[in-house]
Every structure is written in C-alpha cells, then in structure tokens.
Amino acid sequence: MTGPLEPLLRDLAPRVLAILVRHHGDFAACEDAVQEALLAAATQWPEQGVPDNPKAWLVTVASRRRVEAWRQDTARTRREHTAFTLTPPDPDPVPGVDDTLTLFRLCCHPALTPPSQVALTLRAVGGLTTAEIARAFLVPEATIAQRISRAKQRVKGATFTPSGDLDAVRHVLYLIFTEGHTASSGDRLHRVDLTAEAIRLTRLLPHDGETDGLLALMLLTDARRPARTTPDGALVPLTDQDRTLWNADAIAEGTALVHHALSTHPVGPYQLQAAIAAVHAEAPTAADTDWPQVLTLYDLLHAIAPGPMVTLNRIVAQAMVDGPDPALKALDQAEHDPALKAHHRLHAVRAHLLDLAGRHDEARPHYARAATLTRSLPERRYLHSRA
Amino acid sequence: MKYVILIYGNPESRAIWDTLSAEERARGLRDYERLNEDLADSGELVVTEALADHAQTKRLVVRDGQRTTTDGPFAEAKELLAGFYLVDCENVERAVEIAWRVPEAQLGLVEVRPVMTLDDFLP
C-alpha cells in the first residue's frame, strides 16, 4: 500500500479484519479476503472517490470475497449446499476500538511464541507487508512468511474472547519498540521505523494506566533519539547527551500522560519506568537530575516488578544519592542473586561505581570484562573506551 | 535473538564418517534434512550452509601492506569448521536445544554463539 490513501487503509485494515474474523472465523481466509478488499479500494477509490463509509465498504467487499472463497472451497466437497445461508454482516453497529483490541489479543495469543506474536501483530494490526517486517528484523522474507503462516495456523481455532488483560499485547508492543530502538544500523533507508509503528499501535489500545504508561515510556525514550548517537554512529550515554536536541513535543506528551496515569490509576511497571524517564527528561542538565526521586521510583519498581536490570539501575541511583560506597555494598549483596550473577551489566555497574569512587585502576578490568560479555556492539565500543 | 550454531569436524570424526555404511550416512543426512525442515517450519531458520572440504580453504593476510594468500590443505587444524546455522529464536536455551539435534555433536563438536547486536543500552 502506498499513496495518499495508505494511512486511511492501514487504519481501517485491522478493524475490518476483526469484524470479518468475528463473523466468519478462520483468520487466514479472512485476512486474504481483507487483502483483496484493500487492493480493490486502492485501485477504485482514487478514481471513484472515497465512499462515505469506507469501513462499511471494505467490510462488505471483504465479506463478499470471503463468502466467494468459502463457496469455492465448499463446492469441491459439498457442492453449493448451504452457501446461500452465509450473508455479509451488517458492519455499522460495530464499535471500532473493541474490534481492534480483539485482533490485538488474537495476534498476541499465548499459544504463540513472542517472535510470532510480533510478526503477526505487525502484519494483521499494523498492516505491514511480510517484506517490510523481514527488513525491519533483518531476517529473510521466507522466515517471516513462515512465522506468520504458522501463527495463523495456530490461532485458527482460537475463539474471540472479549475478556482477558492487555499485558501480553503491551509486552508485544514493547518488544517491537525496543527492536526499533537500536543505534544506527546498516541500511536505514529500507528499514521500517519500528519505534514509530509501536507508538502508532499503542495509541490504538484503549486507555488505561499501564497502556498510557507504556505510551509515555515510548515517547520519552524516543524523544532522546536525536541526541543518542554522534554523527559517526557512536553511542552517547544519557549523562553526556545534548539535551537541547531532545524532542520537546514528545517529552511534553509523555510527561503529561504519565502524570495523569499515576494520579488516576493503580501504579504499574510501565508507569514507573515512564516516570523515571520523565524525571530525566525534566532535568535541564544531567547534574540537575532529581536522583532521590529516581531512587524512590526504582524502590517502587523493585517492589512490584523486580528484575536484574531494576536492581542494577536502583544501585546506580543509590550511588548518586548516598555515594558510591553504600552502592558498592549493595552490589556485593545483589551479586549473590543467581539471576544477577550471570548478568553482563553487573561488571559495567561495578566499574561505574568504582570510577565514581575515584578508584579508576580497579574499575578498568571490570569495564574490560563487561565489554567481553555484552552482545551489543555500541555498548562494547563504549565499555572498551572506558577500560 | 540470533545465534550462530557452528559445526566442527575433526580428522577422527572424518575417519569415523568414512567407515560408516551407506545406510548410516543416509540416516545422518536425513537428520539434517529433518532439522532443516523443522526450523524452516517454525520460522527460526535464517540460513544454513555446509562448507566445502577444508582443503579448499584460502587464507588471506595483509602484513605491512603486503597481501598474501595461502591455499589449503592446512595440516595443523584440529577442529575444522564444517558448516553453520544462523537461527533467530527466543533465547539461548532454545538455541542449545536446536544445536543438540546437529548430528556432529556425537562425533565432532557443536558451538552456540550469540550474534552481536546493535541494541542500545539504557543508562
């Protein structure tokens, strides 16, 4: 899909697909029918004008295609016996948000692996082509095509359930965002902007505290993008970034979202991470950072959603509030946790704390060890520069 | 997460292979075929190749601006790279699970290594 109609069609595609699946079942067949309807729209609308109710138009055309396909399939075994009982559904009384949400839930079905959830969501809700998804994840198109067709097979018999929480959907959107949030890599021109896509899709979800928290986290993280790399592609750590380059609009929206979410909803992990990002965003320079508040937020996060990264980041914040020595003691304690013992950032944090304490010679081997253990190329370069 | 599965042979495993019956060899190759099919089917296979005999290797070095190539065979090698898989799977545990199915694990050596990424790291 290209051209001026693309945003409209990409917005409508998941809603039309959801309506069809709800009426007819069989995700794969419905998706084919919707693709055909979109193709028809892309050729007919520029000539004949966009219909008054574009969604209803698409639902009608797609339903007709679906029924035709069903008739053809059925004819082989049962002739045209009951085909006439299938009629296109009336699309009008269907609220859009609920349908998009059901489609999200289907794509993020627990029976699917995370890579399949991600691929299917981008395909069915995001409307990306298989080739675009493959380029975004730097894998062959056949790999993504297989992932999607297998995922469709898996969810074939799945029923649409209106209940259930949104955690799985948010997690998939978060995975899409983090995949997109990479430093300069290869052929950027041909890489779909996954961060923008993740933000766009998160906006489609109904607002609640954690969804707003996730959206705020994405906006506040993405706002730093212009300052995150030097022109030659090297990574700039948060403390050294030129904050005048940060995207002020994204920060304003993200900050407003998280403040609103925290004051009106039960607190959740995405809201807390967004709140921490907001504290960083509010500081005109790194030295102005309200570290006691960051530490409080990490304490809360540690209480409701503990994890190795949370523990380590909390210790870094503690060093900024109480000094490096208590933080080093906390790190000695934390090291006994098996989840942390194997974590490559343990060495990076120890090196950082020793640096803060002025023990540069002791820091160096830890930087070198962390550089060996990381899988991230920019991080390795950075750690080597400190070692 | 992408992982490369490196498959090594060595002179001993080569010798064992040479003594196998046609049927036993066919079974080994079938194991590979089945593994390839399963990985393609699960959407985890990025690419897999078997490498030509080590004797066909060319080694390249540049020293003091001077290019030198040396043709194989090289006598000193103990573990010889025989092929590889590049898989895109959920985590290292899954990559190891895949690697156990490589028949060379029984005769030679199989390694799993994470692929370096361009991921950002949070401060």
Boltz contact constraints between the chains, C-beta under 6 A:
constraints:
  - contact:
      token1: [A, 113]
      token2: [B, 90]
      max_distance: 6.0
  - contact:
      token1: [A, 139]
      token2: [B, 46]
      max_distance: 6.0
  - contact:
      token1: [A, 139]
      token2: [B, 88]
      max_distance: 6.0
  - contact:
      token1: [A, 143]
      token2: [B, 43]
      max_distance: 6.0
  - contact:
      token1: [A, 143]
      token2: [B, 46]
      max_distance: 6.0
  - contact:
      token1: [A, 146]
      token2: [B, 43]
      max_distance: 6.0
  - contact:
      token1: [A, 147]
      token2: [B, 43]
      max_distance: 6.0
  - contact:
      token1: [A, 150]
      token2: [B, 43]
      max_distance: 6.0
  - contact:
      token1: [A, 181]
      token2: [B, 120]
      max_distance: 6.0
  - contact:
      token1: [A, 182]
      token2: [B, 118]
      max_distance: 6.0
  - contact:
      token1: [A, 182]
      token2: [B, 119]
      max_distance: 6.0
  - contact:
      token1: [A, 183]
      token2: [B, 118]
      max_distance: 6.0
  - contact:
      token1: [A, 183]
      token2: [B, 120]
      max_distance: 6.0
  - contact:
      token1: [A, 185]
      token2: [B, 118]
      max_distance: 6.0
  - contact:
      token1: [A, 237]
      token2: [B, 123]
      max_distance: 6.0
  - contact:
      token1: [A, 238]
      token2: [B, 123]
      max_distance: 6.0
  - contact:
      token1: [A, 375]
      token2: [B, 114]
      max_distance: 6.0
  - contact:
      token1: [A, 375]
      token2: [B, 116]
      max_distance: 6.0
  - contact:
      token1: [A, 375]
      token2: [B, 117]
      max_distance: 6.0
  - contact:
      token1: [A, 376]
      token2: [B, 117]
      max_distance: 6.0
  - contact:
      token1: [A, 376]
      token2: [B, 119]
      max_distance: 6.0
  - contact:
      token1: [A, 376]
      token2: [B, 121]
      max_distance: 6.0
  - contact:
      token1: [A, 377]
      token2: [B, 116]
      max_distance: 6.0
  - contact:
      token1: [A, 377]
      token2: [B, 118]
      max_distance: 6.0
  - contact:
      token1: [A, 379]
      token2: [B, 121]
      max_distance: 6.0
